[in-house]
Amino acid sequence: MKFAVIVFPGSNCDLDMYHAIKDELGEEVEYVWHDEKDLSGFDGILLPGGFSYGDYLRCGAISRFSNVMTEVVKAAEAGKPVLGICNGFQVLTEAGLLPGALLRNKNLKFMCRTVDLKVVNNETQFTSAYKKDEIIQIPIAHGEGNYYCDEETLATLKENNQIVFTYASENPNGSLEDIAGIVNERGNVLGMMPHPERAANDIMGGSDGLALFKSIVKQWRETHVSHA
Ligand SMILES: NC(=O)CC[C@H](N)C(=O)O
């Protein structure tokens, strides 16, 4: 499987993402600058964390206009796995690929710690390697992680089982219904504020995030590798 790690001006978790894929999973991965106009050679698209365009206006509000985003939309529409982590999640909501918005943390502070997450939906291509309602430890580091959507959108998210991760022991940012990660209706685009790529090896303090990347590869292999 070949992954693209999109790099915006100001991205800072692209290195972690690249390491998780290349060194922990042993899969192909390349950095793709935000100005590129072709992602057709990639099987999975990863939007990393960081401070793209310095978080000016709103986190992700400018990056969503980068040339590469036209290709990210095409990849999502083609059913390829698209994963947005933290700033990547914010870009995906600004680009309309995921519903809702990430507002300023309720306490208006930058939150940087490891939190307990509940895997409330393990039936997605991103979470099949977890158990239902499994509690995992994943780091967060953000100032605008407070997920919000209107009542109608929340009802749709619940009806379609699109809520994938919730904060378990504490809600660090005020997110509606403790939402920490959601998928689109088709289930191939995931956005989440916690950083699984920063929990890909016990040396980093934990490896609970690795199963997410393994789930993506497992799904891809099941649908793309012929079992001759
Ligand atoms: N780690 C990140 O990706 C941070 C995202 C964004 N800059 C925020 O502070 O909310």
The ligand as an SDF file (V2000), in Angstrom:
LIG
                    3D

 10  9  0  0  0  0  0  0  0  0999 V2000
   -1.2670   19.3040   16.7600 N   0  0  0  0  0  0  0  0  0  0  0  0
   -2.0560   19.9570   15.8900 C   0  0  0  0  0  0  0  0  0  0  0  0
   -2.2460   19.5100   14.7770 O   0  0  0  0  0  0  0  0  0  0  0  0
   -2.6260   21.2900   16.3350 C   0  0  0  0  0  0  0  0  0  0  0  0
   -3.7570   21.7550   15.4360 C   0  0  0  0  0  0  0  0  0  0  0  0
   -4.0440   23.2280   15.5490 C   0  0  0  0  0  0  0  0  0  0  0  0
   -2.8180   23.9900   15.2630 N   0  0  0  0  0  0  0  0  0  0  0  0
   -4.5750   23.5590   16.9490 C   0  0  0  0  0  0  0  0  0  0  0  0
   -3.8280   24.1130   17.7570 O   0  0  0  0  0  0  0  0  0  0  0  0
   -5.7030   23.2250   17.2700 O   0  0  0  0  0  0  0  0  0  0  0  0
  1  2  1  0
  2  3  2  0
  2  4  1  0
  4  5  1  0
  5  6  1  0
  6  7  1  0
  6  8  1  0
  8  9  2  0
  8 10  1  0
M  END
$$$$
